[in-house]
Amino acid sequence: MTQTTEFQPPGPVGSGTMTLAWCERMRRTAPVIKDPATGAVHVFRYADAMSILSDPATFSSDFASLAPPGDPDVPSFTEAALTMLDPPRHRQLRGLVSGAFTPRMTAALEPRIEAVTESLLDAVAGREEIDLVAELTYPLPVIVIAELLGIPGDDRAMFRGWAESLLSDSRDAAVGTMGDGTVPEETGRHLREMNAYLLDSIAQRRTRPTGDLVGKLVESEVDGQRLTDAEIVSFVAFLLLAGHLTTTLLLGNTMLCLDEHPEAMAAVRADHGRIPALVEEVLRYRPPVVFLYRLTKAPVTLGGVEVPAGTIVVPWVISANRDEDRFAGAGRFDIDRPANAHLTFSHGPHFCIGAPLARMEARIVLTALLRRYRDIRLADGAAPTYHQSPDIFGVKRLPVTVRPA
């Protein structure tokens, strides 16, 4: 197939306007396209993205063969990162942590999440303007994940600092590449500090068992073998960063959508029972994840494009979620959208293990905000600050003005 469309992504997503327009054009003119600069193949339509995510036998999540050497003194946290494993190892290790995210276990966290939410909002009571990210949507998931892991209260601020540093690390590698393995000096220091802290926590639990998730991982076995310390550290780092990032971005994106669509705000304010449907539409309309990566294990044809084995394939989630062939009126924000089968939490064996927790946190936070405030809107003259990474869609600063109910 002759390629006639150039591959020129607009850069960091920012507010999303340019990226969404570019994705729409790519869906029409080049739904599957090879980037001649990197060799990666990019996919923009829902059906193709779904087929990739559903087929781990052909489209692998294991990039070990392509990973740059990096700094041997800086931990990579990849030994048991669920997003970088294939079946059957992925299935074995995922089973160890899935018990912490069952509907019953997630529901048991609801009273604590409600209490933390109210406490954070109490801390800004009486103020007319707040940064919703810094004072609510950022700290909440860090506290929840830290408590789930058994991190002492006095150490949570340290964990929050590590998470903030790792998430703000610039990602300037070209889309469709693994980068050169270079880690900024400050990020490397935080990775070493986090690794040392977690190794010490594991050592303590080997001598004094606990009932928290880290303690359970220490005691767990896979096919008769205990997890190594490095595997446990990878699990914990993955849960902290992934669990924190998804919820923070989801909540920020929800407030942006409600500010842009006052009719949706009025609808959920009148009926809090519609909040879950609102959250699903936000996940489709403004997904925190822009694209995913897979690596072909065998030659395959995608949309008429021959893709050799060993090729990085990039399904653009943000584009698949706006595919008109899958979602009627895809560019319209509709909280009553039926069969909202977005791909924001991926699909198949790598479906996000923390999706129920993220959805519940979003529901609790939105309910609390609607009960406390009769008016919430973006602050005049204070524009949101967006993450400047090519694979993240969301705000890192969101000033809003509020009026108590």
N, C-alpha and C positions, 0 to 999 in steps of 0.2 A: 504493500500500500504506500503510495507516494504521500509524503507529508507536506502540506502547503501552508499550514498555519504555524506561525512562530510561537515559541513558548517563552512568554515574558510576564511572569507573575509580578504584581504591583509592589511587592515588598511586605514589610510588617502590616498586619491586618488593621491595626488602629481601630477606627470607628466601624470598619467593615464595608463602607460604601464602595470603595474602589475594588476591593477583593470580590464582593458579591457580583458586581457588574462584570468583572473579568470572568468569574466562574460561569455566569449565564452565557457569555459569549463562547466560552470553551465548550459548554454542553451542546451548543448549536453547531459549532464549526469544527471542533476537534475533541470529541468526548473521550478519546484515548489518544494520547500524544507522547512521543518520546522527546525528552529534553536532550538535544545534541551536546550540550555542555557537560552534563553529568551522566548521561546514558540511562537515567531513571525514566520509567514510564508512568505518566500521570493519568488518573481516571476520574471523570467528573459526573457520570450519571449513576443514579441510584442502583439500577439493576446490575451494573458491572461492579460497583463497590460491594454490593451484597454478595455477589458470587465470590469475590476475593475473600471477604471476611468469613464466609461460610466454609472455606476449603483450605484448612491448615496443611493438608497433605501436599498441596501445590504451592500455596502461598505461606511461607514460613515466617514466624516471628523471631527466629534465632538468627541474629546478625553477628555471631561470634567470629565467623570467617572474614567479616569485613571490618570489624572493630579495629581502630588504630591502636598502636601499642600503649600510648599514654604514659603517664608518670607512674612508675612502680610504687612510689611512696604515697600515692593518693588512692584511697579505696574507690572502687568503681560501683559497688553495691549491685553487681549484675549476677552473682552466683545463683540467686533464686528469685530474680525479678520476674514476676508472673507475665509481664508484657513482653518478655524476651525469651519465652520458652515455648516449645511445641509439645503436643501429646507424644508419648504418654506421661513424660515428666511433668508437664504443665498440669495435667489432671491430678497427678499424685500430690503435688505440692499445693495446688489450689484447694484440694480437699482438706488440708490441715487448717486453713484459715476460714473456710466457708462456714464453719459452725458459728463463728462470731458474727456472721452477717445474715443468718437465717431470719425470716420474718419475725419469729418469736424473740430472738435475741435482739434484733433491731428495735422491736416494740418495747422491750424492757428498758431501752435507753431513753425513751421518750420523756419521762418525767425529769431526768437529769438535763436533757437538752433544753427543755422548757425553762428549767431553773437557771441555767447558764445564760440563756437568751434574756430572761427578765433581769438578771444581774447586770449584764452588759448595758441594757437599756436604762436601768436605774442609774448607772454611772454617768449618763449624759442627760438625765432628766432636767428639765428647765431650760435647756439650750434650744435656740431656734434654728441653729445650723449645726450639722454633724457630718463628719466624713463616714459614710456608711460602711466603707471597706475597713478603714483603720479601727473603727470602734465597735463593729459588730460582725460583719461577714468574714473578716480575716481571723480574728481571735477565736470565734466560736468553733469552727471545725478543728483547729489545732488543739483546743482544750478537750474536745470530745475524743479525738484520736489518741491523745496523750493519756487520757483516763482509761481508754480501752486497752492500751498497751501496758498500763500500770506505771506510768511515769509519775514520780512524786510531784505534788503541786508546786513545790519550791523550784523545780527544774523546768517547768513548762515555758517560762519566759526564755530560757536558753534554747529550748526546742523551737520556739517561735522564731528566734533569731536565726537559727540554722535554716529553717524552712524559707524564711524571707530571703536570705542570702542565696540559697540554691535556686529559688524560683526567679530571682531578679537577675541571675547570671545571664549575660547577653548570649544570644544564640545566633551567631552570625554565619554559621555554616550554610552553604547553599542547600536549598530544598532538594531532597533526593540524594544527599550525601551523608556520610557518617562524621564529617569534620576531620580534623587532624589530631584529635585527642588532647589538645592543649586545654589545661584547666587554669583559670585565673588564680593568682597567688592567694587571694583572700578566700575564694571558694575552696581551694585545696586545703587551706587551714581549717575551715569549717567541716569539711568532709573528714579530716583526720580527727578532729575533736569529737564529732558525732560517732565515728567508728569506735574510738576509745571508750566513750561513755557507754555505748551499747554493749561492747564486749565485757565491760565491768558489770553491767546489769545482768547479762547472761551468766557470768561466773557466779554472781550472788544467788541466782535462782537455781543453779545446779546444786548448791549446798543447802539452800532454803527455798523449797518449792512455793510458788504462789499461784493464785487462781486467775491472774490476769493473762492476757493473750501472749505476752512474752514467755511467761511461765509455762503456758500450755505448749508453746512451740519447743521449749527446752525439753519437755517430757515426751513430745510426739515422736513417732517412728514412721518411716516410709519403707515398706517391704522389709521390715525387721531392722532397719538402720536408723539411728538418730540423725537429726539434722546437724550439720557442722555449724560452728559459730558464725562463719562467713555467710552461710545460707540464712540463718536467723536474722543477722544484721541486714541482709538484703531485703528480707520480708518486711522488717520493721521500717526501713527507710522508704520502701515502696509505699507502704500503707500511709506513712506520715505525709509524704509529698503528694501522692495521687489523691488520697482522701481529702487533704486540705485544699488542693488546687481546684478540684472539680466543684466543690460546694461554694467556695469563695467566688469563683467566676460565675457560677450559675446564679447566685443571689444578686450579684451586681448586674448581670445581664437582665434579670427579671425586673429590677427597678428601672433600667433603661427602657425596656419594652412597655412597662406601665406608664412611664412618663410620656412616651411617644403615642400611646394609645389610651387616652383617658376613658374611653368606653369600656375597655377591659378592666381598668381600675375600678370603675363604678360597678361593674358586674361582680367582681370578687368581693368588693366591699359590701355589697348587698347580700351576697351568699358565699360565705367562706367555704362551703362545700365544693365550690368550683375551683379552688386553689390548685388541687392536683392536676386538673386539666390545663390550667394556666401554666404550671411548671413544665408539663410535657410540650406545650407549644413553644415556650421559651427555649427548651432544649433543642427543638427542631429549628427554630427561627434564628436564634443566636447561640449556637453550640459553643461550649468552652474550647472544644478541640477542633482545630481547623482541618487537619489531615492525619492519617496514620501511615505506617510503613509496613511493608511486607517484602519478602525476598523469594523469588521464584525458585523452586526446587527442581523443576522440569520445564522444558519448553511449553509455551502455551500461547494461544491466540486470544487477544482481547480487542473487541471492536474492529477486527480486521488487521490489527497490528500484531506482527509476529514478535513474541517476547522470549528471548533465550533464557535458559536456566541461569541462575545467579544474577538476575536483574532486580534492582530495587523497584518496587511498584508502590505508588503513592495514591491511595484512594482519598479524594477530597471530601470529607464528611460534610463540610460546610456547603459544598455544592450539591452532593447527593440529597441533602435535606431540603434543598430548594428545587429539586427536579420536578418539572411540571408533569412529566409522564407518571409520576408516582403520587404527587400531592396536588389535588385540584386547587387552583389559586395559590400556588406555592409562595408567591411573593406577598401574600396577605397574612397578617397576624390574626389568627382565629382560634380563640380558646375553646371553641366548640368543635374543633376539627375532628372528624371521625377517623378511627383506625390510624392513629398518629404513630406509625412505626418508623420513627426517625432512627438514625444510626449513631447518635451521639455517644451512647454507651457501648458502641461497637456491636458485634453480632457473633453468634457461634460460640466456640469454646472460650474466647477472650471477652465475652460480654462482661462489663464492669462489675466486679464482685461487690463494690460498695454502692451500687446504684440505689438500692432500697434506703440506705442511710442518707445519701445525698438528697433523695426525694423527701424523706421525712424531715431533715434539717431545713430544707427550703419551705416546706409546709408550715413548720413551727414558727420560723422567723417571720414569714409573711403574715401569719395569723396574729402574731404579737404586734407587728407594726401597724396592722389595720385596726387593732383594738386600741392601741395607744394614741394613734394620731388620726385626726380627721382630714389632714391634708399632708401629703408628702410629695415633694417635687424637686427637680434639680435646682440647685442654688443659682440665682441670677449672677452672671458675671464670673462664674467659677466652673469652667468646663471640666468634664471628667478627664482623667489621665489614663490612657490606655497602655496595656502591656505592648512592648515593641518587639515581640517575638513572632516569627512567621507562623508558628504552630499554636499560638494561644489567642483566643478571642475573648477579650474582657477588660475590665477596668482594674487599675490598682489604686485609684483614688476617685471617690464619688461623693462630692459635697452635695448635700440635700438640705432643704429647709423643711421644717416640720411644725405643725400646729397640734397641740394636744387635743384629744377627743373630749 
